[in-house]
Amino acid sequence: MAHLLFTLLAGHLLQSRGALFPALATTGLKDSKVRAAQAALRDGKWSIAYLLKRLDWLLRKEAKAIAHHINGWQPMPIDWVGFYRPRLKECTTKHFNSQAQRALPAIELGMVVRLKKVGNRLIACLVTTTRSGDTVELLKTAKAQQGNKDVLLADSQVKISHLHEANIERFVVRGATNSWFAHFLRGLANLR
């Protein structure tokens, strides 16, 4: 299961458009390991929550992944990933595809991550997921994980009303277009 989780976190499923075997193969696994990972997914019993706790434990144990901070605050991004399945019948969920410039049938997964630094690289470490494309549900899930120094980072699809409904107090939402407000916030950060 660790190979599957790494494949997901590294974005190999996006590159292979959700095809599992090619995604696993791009990680450099031997054919036997690819088949073992596929069998674990097909026949195994697993919980994403347990896998994420285990991953967090491993990162803390190795002590090489250090929490990323900006002026004392820790960014906590949220986003959605769509696993496009054009032949999936009766798929009720859709996800916007920038290449197609429209929403396509997809299985949508909401993700909450924490940023960690390993050497000079910044890595997004998955904290939790939701199976829903519902914005408020993802925000409530993020709120449950949010610590005192965590600042939620979200895309422009998240509205202030969503944040208010989920009781999120510390957040940065990217605007649909660039604005002077971003320059204003940078100036405030320099005052600190």
N, CA and C of each residue as an Amber inpcrd file, in Angstrom:
protein
   576
   0.8160000  -1.1940000   0.0000000   0.0000000   0.0000000   0.0000000
   0.8620000   1.2600000   0.0000000   2.0560000   1.1740000   0.5340000
   2.9260000   2.3540000   0.5650000   3.2580000   2.8180000  -0.8500000
   3.4380000   1.8570000  -1.7690000   3.7230000   2.2240000  -3.1610000
   2.5350000   2.9690000  -3.7730000   1.3330000   2.5230000  -3.4550000
   0.1410000   3.1970000  -3.9840000   0.0280000   4.6160000  -3.4390000
   0.2710000   4.7740000  -2.1620000   0.1890000   6.0980000  -1.5470000
   1.2430000   7.0200000  -2.1430000   2.4590000   6.5280000  -2.3100000
   3.5130000   7.3410000  -2.9110000   3.1490000   7.7310000  -4.3420000
   2.5800000   6.7930000  -5.1010000   2.1760000   7.0640000  -6.4820000
   1.1410000   8.1760000  -6.5230000   0.2020000   8.1430000  -5.6010000
  -0.8280000   9.1800000  -5.5220000  -0.2180000  10.5190000  -5.1380000
   0.6080000  10.5350000  -4.0910000   1.1930000  11.7810000  -3.6020000
   2.1540000  12.4100000  -4.6120000   2.8590000  11.5930000  -5.3610000
   3.8270000  12.1120000  -6.3310000   3.1600000  12.6180000  -7.6070000
   1.8640000  12.3790000  -7.7630000   1.1490000  12.8830000  -8.9340000
   1.2400000  11.9890000 -10.1560000   1.7380000  10.7690000  -9.9890000
   1.8710000   9.8700000 -11.1410000   0.5190000   9.4400000 -11.7020000
  -0.5120000   9.3790000 -10.8600000  -1.8420000   9.0320000 -11.3710000
  -2.4020000  10.1390000 -12.2610000  -2.0300000  11.3700000 -11.9850000
  -2.4800000  12.4700000 -12.8420000  -1.8430000  12.3540000 -14.2260000
  -0.5480000  12.0570000 -14.2390000   0.1670000  11.9420000 -15.5090000
  -0.3610000  10.7860000 -16.3480000  -0.8070000   9.7140000 -15.6920000
  -1.2990000   8.5430000 -16.4270000  -2.8180000   8.5720000 -16.5770000
  -3.4290000   9.7190000 -16.2260000  -4.8860000   9.9140000 -16.3230000
  -5.6590000   8.8430000 -15.5530000  -5.1280000   8.4630000 -14.3900000
  -5.8070000   7.5290000 -13.5020000  -5.5040000   6.0700000 -13.7540000
  -4.6950000   5.7650000 -14.7620000  -4.3400000   4.3730000 -15.0580000
  -3.2890000   3.9070000 -14.0420000  -3.6190000   2.8680000 -13.2910000
  -2.7970000   2.4530000 -12.1640000  -1.4550000   1.8450000 -12.5740000
  -1.4530000   0.8840000 -13.5170000  -0.2060000   0.2080000 -13.8820000
   0.8390000   1.1780000 -14.4320000   0.5000000   2.0360000 -15.3780000
   1.5140000   2.9910000 -15.8500000   1.9920000   3.9410000 -14.7450000
   1.0720000   4.3490000 -13.8640000   1.4600000   5.2520000 -12.7730000
   2.4540000   4.5810000 -11.8380000   2.1870000   3.3290000 -11.4750000
   3.1100000   2.5880000 -10.6070000   4.4500000   2.3500000 -11.3080000
   4.4040000   2.0750000 -12.6010000   5.6340000   1.8020000 -13.3560000
   6.5160000   3.0440000 -13.4260000   5.9270000   4.2410000 -13.4870000
   6.7480000   5.4630000 -13.5750000   7.4920000   5.7460000 -12.2790000
   7.1150000   5.0940000 -11.1850000   7.8410000   5.2880000  -9.9310000
   9.1420000   4.4850000  -9.9110000   9.3250000   3.6180000 -10.9050000
  10.5480000   2.8200000 -10.9800000  10.4160000   1.4390000 -10.3650000
   9.1950000   1.0320000 -10.0360000   8.9930000  -0.3020000  -9.4650000
   9.1940000  -1.3880000 -10.5070000   9.6680000  -2.5400000 -10.0490000
   9.7610000  -3.7060000 -10.9240000   8.3510000  -4.2310000 -11.1780000
   8.1820000  -5.0030000 -12.2570000   6.8600000  -5.5180000 -12.6340000
   6.2050000  -6.3020000 -11.5010000   7.0010000  -7.0920000 -10.7640000
   6.4420000  -7.9000000  -9.6730000   5.8790000  -7.0020000  -8.5620000
   6.5610000  -5.8920000  -8.2780000   6.0780000  -4.9440000  -7.2520000
   4.8210000  -4.2200000  -7.7300000   4.7640000  -3.9170000  -9.0260000
   3.5680000  -3.2730000  -9.5910000   2.3680000  -4.1950000  -9.4280000
   2.5450000  -5.4840000  -9.7460000   1.4470000  -6.4450000  -9.5970000
   1.0640000  -6.6310000  -8.1290000   2.0460000  -6.6060000  -7.2280000
   1.7540000  -6.7380000  -5.7940000   0.9520000  -5.5370000  -5.2820000
   1.3040000  -4.3530000  -5.7410000   0.5730000  -3.1500000  -5.3210000
  -0.8570000  -3.1800000  -5.8430000  -1.0130000  -3.6330000  -7.0860000
  -2.3640000  -3.7360000  -7.6600000  -3.1940000  -4.7630000  -6.9010000
  -2.5810000  -5.8710000  -6.5010000  -3.2960000  -6.8970000  -5.7320000
  -3.6820000  -6.3730000  -4.3550000  -2.8060000  -5.5880000  -3.7470000
  -3.1230000  -5.0060000  -2.4320000  -4.3350000  -4.0850000  -2.5350000
  -4.4100000  -3.3370000  -3.6140000  -5.5520000  -2.4470000  -3.8120000
  -6.8180000  -3.2490000  -4.0780000  -6.7030000  -4.2820000  -4.9070000
  -7.8640000  -5.0780000  -5.2900000  -8.3590000  -5.9650000  -4.1440000
  -7.4580000  -6.6510000  -3.4560000  -7.8490000  -7.6630000  -2.4800000
  -7.6460000  -7.2560000  -1.0360000  -6.8330000  -6.2450000  -0.8100000
  -6.4800000  -5.8840000   0.5590000  -7.5520000  -5.0840000   1.2660000
  -7.4560000  -5.0830000   2.5710000  -8.3160000  -4.2490000   3.3970000
  -7.4200000  -3.1710000   3.9860000  -7.7720000  -1.9080000   3.7160000
  -6.9290000  -0.8160000   4.1630000  -7.7820000   0.4060000   4.4240000
  -7.1900000   1.3310000   5.1410000  -7.8560000   2.5840000   5.4840000
  -6.9010000   3.7260000   5.1620000  -7.3730000   4.7040000   4.4010000
  -6.5180000   5.8360000   4.0530000  -6.1000000   6.5960000   5.3100000
  -6.9930000   6.6940000   6.2950000  -6.6640000   7.4020000   7.5400000
  -5.4850000   6.7220000   8.2380000  -5.4940000   5.3910000   8.3090000
  -4.3930000   4.6570000   8.9330000  -3.0950000   4.8680000   8.1530000
  -3.1790000   4.8010000   6.8240000  -1.9820000   4.9880000   6.0020000
  -1.3810000   6.3740000   6.1970000  -2.2360000   7.3870000   6.3080000
  -1.7370000   8.7460000   6.4990000  -1.1080000   8.9240000   7.8760000
  -1.6950000   8.3030000   8.9000000  -1.0910000   8.3560000  10.2350000
   0.2670000   7.6650000  10.2240000   0.3440000   6.5590000   9.5360000
   1.6030000   5.8200000   9.4340000   2.6620000   6.6510000   8.6860000
   2.2420000   7.3110000   7.6020000   3.1620000   8.1660000   6.8640000
   3.6690000   9.3060000   7.7420000   2.7860000   9.9360000   8.5010000
   3.1780000  11.0100000   9.4080000   4.1690000  10.4920000  10.4510000
   3.9160000   9.3090000  10.9890000   4.8090000   8.7030000  11.9740000
   6.1930000   8.4610000  11.3630000   6.2220000   7.9430000  10.1370000
   7.5020000   7.6860000   9.4750000   8.2750000   8.9840000   9.2310000
   7.5720000  10.0340000   8.8280000   8.2320000  11.3210000   8.5930000
   8.8150000  11.8840000   9.8900000   8.0560000  11.7650000  10.9900000
   8.5600000  12.2520000  12.2770000   9.7340000  11.4020000  12.7570000
   9.6640000  10.1000000  12.5320000  10.7270000   9.1900000  12.9700000
  12.0370000   9.4900000  12.2390000  11.9550000   9.7320000  10.9420000
  13.1700000  10.0240000  10.1710000  13.7150000  11.4130000  10.4940000
  12.8670000  12.3070000  10.9240000  13.2400000  13.6720000  11.3340000
  13.9630000  14.4590000  10.2400000  13.6660000  14.1460000   8.9770000
  14.2570000  14.8950000   7.8730000  13.2560000  15.8740000   7.2640000
  11.9730000  15.5970000   7.4610000  10.9210000  16.4730000   6.9400000
  10.5440000  17.4570000   8.0380000  10.8590000  18.7150000   7.8100000
  10.6160000  19.7670000   8.8030000   9.4260000  20.6010000   8.3510000
   8.5430000  20.9210000   9.2840000   7.3770000  21.7400000   8.9510000
   7.8220000  23.0680000   8.3530000   7.1650000  23.4600000   7.2670000
   7.4890000  24.7180000   6.5830000   6.7110000  25.8600000   7.2350000
   7.4050000  26.9160000   7.6170000   6.7730000  28.0760000   8.2560000
   7.0900000  29.3490000   7.4780000   6.1500000  30.2630000   7.4700000
   6.3410000  31.5930000   6.8900000   5.9800000  32.5920000   7.9820000
   6.9710000  33.3080000   8.4840000   6.7600000  34.2680000   9.5780000
   6.0100000  33.6410000  10.7610000   6.3350000  32.4080000  11.0840000
   5.7180000  31.7450000  12.2270000   4.4190000  31.0120000  11.9120000
   3.8810000  31.1910000  10.7230000   2.6330000  30.5270000  10.3350000
   2.9320000  29.3420000   9.4410000   2.1430000  28.2790000   9.5720000
   2.3410000  27.0900000   8.7500000   1.2180000  27.0000000   7.7100000
   1.5750000  27.0790000   6.4010000   0.5570000  26.9600000   5.3560000
  -0.0730000  25.5740000   5.3570000  -1.3900000  25.5160000   5.1700000
  -2.1280000  24.2560000   5.1030000  -3.0460000  24.3030000   3.8770000
  -2.5110000  23.9420000   2.6940000  -3.3160000  24.0150000   1.4730000
  -4.4140000  22.9570000   1.4210000  -5.5000000  23.3180000   0.7440000
  -6.5610000  22.3600000   0.4200000  -6.7990000  22.4500000  -1.0780000
  -7.2370000  21.3610000  -1.6660000  -7.5740000  21.3700000  -3.0880000
  -8.3460000  20.0940000  -3.4190000  -8.8510000  20.0610000  -4.6330000
  -9.5710000  18.9040000  -5.1380000  -8.8090000  18.3280000  -6.3130000
  -8.8460000  17.0060000  -6.4230000  -8.2560000  16.3120000  -7.5590000
  -9.3640000  15.4880000  -8.1880000  -9.4720000  15.5690000  -9.5030000
 -10.4580000  14.7660000 -10.2160000  -9.7820000  13.6080000 -10.9140000
 -10.2690000  12.4160000 -10.6820000  -9.7990000  11.2400000 -11.3990000
 -10.8070000  10.9990000 -12.5090000 -10.4270000  11.3920000 -13.7240000
 -11.3450000  11.3850000 -14.8630000 -11.6200000   9.9710000 -15.3380000
 -12.8830000   9.6540000 -15.4280000 -13.3190000   8.3450000 -15.8830000
 -14.4000000   8.5520000 -16.9350000 -14.0400000   8.8530000 -18.1760000
 -15.0320000   9.1800000 -19.1890000 -16.0100000   8.0550000 -19.5020000
 -15.6050000   6.8200000 -19.2710000 -16.5050000   5.7010000 -19.5830000
 -17.3140000   5.2370000 -18.3740000 -17.1200000   5.8740000 -17.2470000
 -17.8500000   5.4930000 -16.0440000 -19.3150000   5.8590000 -16.2090000
 -20.1820000   4.8830000 -16.1180000 -21.6130000   5.1210000 -16.3230000
 -22.2420000   5.7030000 -15.0630000 -23.1560000   6.6190000 -15.2670000
 -23.9150000   7.2530000 -14.1940000 -23.0140000   7.9350000 -13.1550000
 -21.9200000   8.5030000 -13.5950000 -21.0400000   9.2560000 -12.7010000
 -21.6880000  10.6160000 -12.4610000 -22.0620000  10.8900000 -11.2240000
 -22.7790000  12.1330000 -10.9200000 -21.8390000  13.2810000 -10.5920000
 -20.5710000  12.9890000 -10.3580000 -19.6380000  14.0580000  -9.9930000
 -18.7960000  14.4620000 -11.1900000 -18.4130000  15.7470000 -11.1980000
 -17.5890000  16.2910000 -12.2750000 -16.4700000  17.1220000 -11.6630000
 -15.4160000  17.3040000 -12.4370000 -14.2810000  18.1120000 -12.0050000
 -13.8250000  18.9330000 -13.2090000 -13.5050000  20.2140000 -12.9630000
 -13.1060000  21.0860000 -14.0630000 -11.7630000  20.6540000 -14.6230000
 -11.7010000  20.5390000 -15.9470000 -10.4760000  20.1870000 -16.6430000
 -10.0340000  21.3980000 -17.4450000  -8.8560000  21.9460000 -17.1170000
  -8.4020000  23.1720000 -17.7750000  -8.0970000  22.9600000 -19.2560000
  -7.6820000  21.7600000 -19.6410000  -7.4080000  21.5100000 -21.0610000
  -8.6940000  21.4760000 -21.8730000  -9.7370000  20.8900000 -21.2990000
 -11.0260000  20.8180000 -21.9990000 -11.8480000  22.0950000 -21.8000000
 -11.4620000  22.9180000 -20.8250000 -12.1820000  24.1500000 -20.4740000
 -13.6300000  23.8930000 -20.0740000 -13.8530000  22.7430000 -19.4180000
 -15.1850000  22.4300000 -18.9070000 -15.0700000  21.3110000 -17.8740000
 -16.1550000  21.1020000 -17.1400000 -16.1870000  20.0340000 -16.1510000
 -16.4630000  18.7080000 -16.8490000 -15.6770000  17.7000000 -16.4990000
 -15.8210000  16.3640000 -17.0840000 -16.1820000  15.3700000 -15.9840000
 -16.8300000  14.2390000 -16.3510000 -17.1400000  13.2220000 -15.3450000
 -15.8610000  12.7570000 -14.6450000 -15.8810000  12.8030000 -13.3320000
 -14.6860000  12.4320000 -12.5730000 -15.0730000  12.0370000 -11.1590000
 -14.2370000  11.2420000 -10.5630000 -14.3630000  10.9540000  -9.1370000
 -13.5180000  12.0040000  -8.4500000 -14.1500000  12.8110000  -7.6140000
 -13.4670000  13.9450000  -7.0050000 -13.0130000  13.6080000  -5.5900000
 -11.7920000  13.9990000  -5.2920000 -11.1900000  13.7410000  -3.9960000
 -10.7010000  15.0700000  -3.4290000 -11.2120000  15.4490000  -2.2500000
 -10.7370000  16.6510000  -1.5740000  -9.5380000  16.2960000  -0.7120000
  -8.5110000  17.1620000  -0.7340000  -7.2880000  16.8530000  -0.0010000
  -6.8660000  18.0170000   0.8830000  -6.3700000  17.6880000   2.0670000
  -5.7780000  18.6550000   2.9890000  -4.3300000  18.2340000   3.1640000
  -3.3950000  19.1850000   3.0040000  -1.9810000  18.8450000   3.1110000
  -1.2650000  19.8010000   4.0610000  -0.1110000  19.3660000   4.5200000
   0.8150000  20.2330000   5.2500000   2.1010000  20.2780000   4.4530000
   2.7260000  21.4240000   4.4270000   3.9690000  21.5790000   3.6850000
   5.1520000  21.2340000   4.5840000   6.0350000  20.4030000   4.0530000
   7.2430000  19.9950000   4.7730000   8.4470000  20.2990000   3.8980000
   9.5550000  20.5700000   4.5380000  10.8090000  20.8110000   3.8260000
  11.7390000  19.6450000   4.0700000  12.2650000  19.0930000   2.9780000
  13.2800000  18.0550000   3.0540000  14.4530000  18.5770000   2.2360000
  15.5040000  18.9860000   2.9260000  16.6160000  19.6360000   2.2410000
  16.1340000  20.9540000   1.6580000  16.3000000  21.1240000   0.3560000
  15.8470000  22.3390000  -0.3190000  14.4900000  22.1750000  -0.9810000
  13.8900000  20.9940000  -0.8610000  12.6160000  20.7200000  -1.5270000
  11.4460000  20.9310000  -0.5850000  10.3880000  21.4980000  -1.1220000
   9.1360000  21.6720000  -0.3880000   8.1730000  20.5920000  -0.8560000
   7.6500000  19.8080000   0.0790000   6.8120000  18.6620000  -0.2490000
   5.4590000  18.8160000   0.4350000   4.4050000  18.5470000  -0.3120000
   3.0570000  18.5520000   0.2480000   2.7680000  17.1670000   0.8090000
   2.5610000  17.0740000   2.1190000   2.2670000  15.8020000   2.7800000
   0.7740000  15.7260000   3.0720000   0.1310000  14.7530000   2.4790000
  -1.3050000  14.5700000   2.6370000  -1.6470000  14.2990000   4.1000000
  -2.6330000  15.0400000   4.6230000  -3.0680000  14.8830000   6.0110000
  -4.3720000  14.0940000   6.0680000  -5.3240000  14.4630000   5.2090000
  -6.6070000  13.7800000   5.1900000  -7.2850000  14.0220000   3.8540000
  -8.3200000  13.2400000   3.5720000  -9.0630000  13.3640000   2.3220000
 -10.5590000  13.3350000   2.5870000 -11.3180000  13.8120000   1.6110000
 -12.7700000  13.6230000   1.6040000 -13.1430000  13.0800000   0.2380000
 -14.1750000  12.3250000   0.1680000 -14.6100000  11.7250000  -1.1020000
 -15.6340000  12.6230000  -1.7960000 -15.8860000  13.7620000  -1.2260000
 -16.9180000  14.6510000  -1.7500000 -16.2850000  15.8590000  -2.4210000
 -16.9640000  16.3990000  -3.4130000 -16.5400000  17.6380000  -4.0310000
 -17.1430000  18.8410000  -3.3310000 -17.8160000  18.6000000  -2.2010000
 -18.4680000  19.6740000  -1.4590000 -17.4280000  20.5320000  -0.7360000
 -17.4520000  21.8250000  -1.0270000 -16.4680000  22.7550000  -0.4760000
 -16.5440000  22.8340000   1.0410000 -17.7480000  22.9770000   1.5820000
 -17.9040000  23.1370000   3.0340000 -17.4570000  21.8760000   3.7690000
 -17.7440000  20.7050000   3.2090000 -17.3100000  19.4570000   3.8480000
 -15.7890000  19.3890000   3.9270000 -15.1100000  19.7740000   2.8360000
 -13.6400000  19.7750000   2.8460000 -13.1140000  20.7940000   3.8520000
 -13.7430000  21.9610000   3.9250000 -13.3050000  22.9820000   4.8810000
 -13.4990000  22.5180000   6.3260000 -14.5970000  21.8500000   6.6080000
 -14.8290000  21.3260000   7.9670000 -13.8080000  20.2490000   8.3090000
 -13.4460000  19.4290000   7.3170000 -12.4180000  18.4100000   7.5280000
 -11.0780000  19.0810000   7.8190000 -10.7660000  20.1530000   7.0700000
  -9.5210000  20.8950000   7.2920000  -9.5240000  21.5610000   8.6670000
 -10.6650000  22.1080000   9.0670000 -10.7800000  22.7770000  10.3750000
 -10.4470000  21.8000000  11.5050000 -10.8830000  20.5520000  11.3650000
 -10.6100000  19.5360000  12.3930000  -9.1100000  19.2460000  12.5090000
  -8.3530000  19.4810000  11.4360000  -6.9090000  19.2280000  11.4290000
  -6.0890000  20.4750000  11.7350000  -6.7220000  21.6480000  11.7080000
  -6.0150000  22.9210000  11.8000000  -5.5000000  23.1820000  13.2080000
  -4.2010000  23.4440000  13.3150000  -3.5870000  23.7860000  14.5880000
  -3.5750000  25.2900000  14.8000000  -3.0140000  25.7360000  15.9130000
  -2.9990000  27.1630000  16.2550000  -2.2080000  28.0190000  15.2770000
  -1.2040000  27.4490000  14.6310000  -0.3510000  28.2120000  13.7150000
  -0.6270000  27.8990000  12.2460000  -1.6230000  27.0620000  11.9660000
  -1.9510000  26.7050000  10.5890000  -2.8210000  27.7610000   9.9330000
  -2.4650000  28.1230000   8.6990000  -3.2560000  29.0510000   7.8920000
  -3.7070000  28.2940000   6.6540000  -5.0160000  28.1950000   6.4770000
  -5.5980000  27.4710000   5.3610000  -5.3550000  28.2360000   4.0580000
  -4.8760000  27.5520000   3.0250000  -4.6840000  28.1370000   1.6990000
  -5.6710000  27.4830000   0.7470000  -6.4270000  28.3050000   0.0170000
  -7.4540000  27.7510000  -0.8670000  -7.4880000  28.4870000  -2.1960000
  -8.0790000  27.8280000  -3.1820000  -8.2580000  28.3980000  -4.5060000
  -9.4580000  29.3340000  -4.5360000  -9.6200000  30.0080000  -5.6540000
 -10.6770000  31.0180000  -5.7690000 -12.0820000  30.4370000  -5.7300000
 -12.2320000  29.1240000  -5.8960000 -13.5730000  28.5400000  -5.8360000
 -14.1380000  28.5500000  -4.4140000 -13.2800000  28.7200000  -3.4110000
 -13.7360000  28.7990000  -2.0190000 -14.2150000  30.2250000  -1.7490000
 -15.4330000  30.3480000  -1.3270000 -16.0380000  31.6610000  -1.0590000
 -15.9590000  31.9780000   0.4360000 -16.0360000  33.2530000   0.7460000
 -16.0200000  33.6930000   2.1450000 -17.1810000  33.0620000   2.9090000
 -18.3250000  32.9050000   2.2600000 -19.4750000  32.2730000   2.9230000
 -19.1740000  30.8270000   3.3020000 -18.4020000  30.1200000   2.4640000
 -17.9930000  28.7430000   2.7860000 -17.1050000  28.7290000   4.0270000
 -16.1410000  29.6460000   4.0530000 -15.2220000  29.7350000   5.1900000
 -15.9620000  30.0630000   6.4760000 -16.9310000  30.9610000   6.3790000
 -17.7210000  31.3390000   7.5490000 -18.5470000  30.1520000   8.0440000
 -19.1640000  29.4260000   7.1130000 -19.9840000  28.2630000   7.4860000
 -19.1490000  27.1740000   8.1630000 -17.8930000  27.0200000   7.7330000
 -17.0080000  26.0090000   8.3170000 -16.2550000  26.5270000   9.5400000
 -16.4680000  27.8030000   9.8940000 -15.8520000  28.4260000  11.0660000
 -14.3250000  28.4860000  10.9500000 -13.8280000  28.7510000   9.7370000
 -12.3920000  28.9050000   9.4990000 -12.0270000  30.3610000   9.7710000
 -11.0330000  30.5890000  10.6280000 -10.6480000  31.9520000  11.0010000
  -9.3580000  32.4150000  10.3400000  -8.4050000  31.4950000  10.1260000
  -7.1230000  31.8640000   9.5320000  -7.0430000  31.2420000   8.1360000
  -7.0510000  32.1020000   7.1160000  -7.0690000  31.6060000   5.7470000
  -6.4890000  32.6310000   4.7860000  -6.0560000  32.1260000   3.6300000
  -5.6840000  32.9470000   2.4830000  -6.3560000  32.2840000   1.2890000
  -7.1560000  33.0610000   0.5470000  -7.8500000  32.5390000  -0.6260000
  -7.3180000  33.2710000  -1.8490000  -6.8840000  32.5060000  -2.8280000
  -6.3870000  33.0980000  -4.0720000  -7.5580000  33.6880000  -4.8380000
  -7.4070000  34.9140000  -5.2760000  -8.4520000  35.5610000  -6.0540000
  -8.4920000  35.0300000  -7.4700000  -9.6170000  35.2710000  -8.1500000
  -9.7540000  34.8260000  -9.5370000  -8.7500000  35.5510000 -10.4330000
  -8.4130000  36.7790000 -10.0750000  -7.3910000  37.5320000 -10.8020000
  -6.4550000  38.1530000  -9.7790000  -5.2870000  38.5650000 -10.2150000
  -4.3500000  39.2180000  -9.3110000  -4.9370000  40.5470000  -8.8470000
  -4.6400000  40.9210000  -7.6360000  -5.1790000  42.1710000  -7.1150000
  -4.1230000  42.8800000  -6.2760000  -4.3810000  44.1210000  -5.9650000
  -3.4600000  44.9050000  -5.1520000  -3.4050000  44.3700000  -3.7280000
  -4.4290000  43.6230000  -3.2980000  -4.5100000  43.1300000  -1.9350000
  -3.3230000  42.2190000  -1.5960000  -2.8670000  41.4390000  -2.5880000
  -1.7130000  40.5600000  -2.3540000  -0.4800000  41.3820000  -2.0020000
  -0.2900000  42.5200000  -2.6860000   0.8400000  43.3980000  -2.3780000
   0.6910000  43.9880000  -0.9810000  -0.5350000  44.3140000  -0.6010000
  -0.8290000  44.8560000   0.7220000  -0.4620000  43.8300000   1.7980000
  -0.8360000  42.5520000   1.5780000  -0.5300000  41.4910000   2.5560000
   0.9790000  41.2850000   2.6770000   1.7110000  41.3440000   1.5490000
   3.1670000  41.2020000   1.6160000   3.7810000  42.3160000   2.4590000
   3.2380000  43.5260000   2.3160000   3.7150000  44.6550000   3.1260000
   3.4730000  44.4350000   4.5970000   2.2960000  43.8570000   4.9260000
   1.9950000  43.5610000   6.3380000   2.9510000  42.5040000   6.8830000
   3.2650000  41.5130000   6.0700000   4.1670000  40.4360000   6.5200000
   5.5500000  41.0100000   6.8330000   5.9790000  42.0110000   6.0830000
   7.2970000  42.6020000   6.3130000   7.3280000  43.4300000   7.5900000
   6.1700000  43.8970000   8.0600000   6.1140000  44.6740000   9.2800000
   6.3120000  43.8170000  10.5310000   6.0250000  42.5510000  10.3900000
   6.0630000  41.6470000  11.5400000   7.4180000  41.4670000  12.1150000
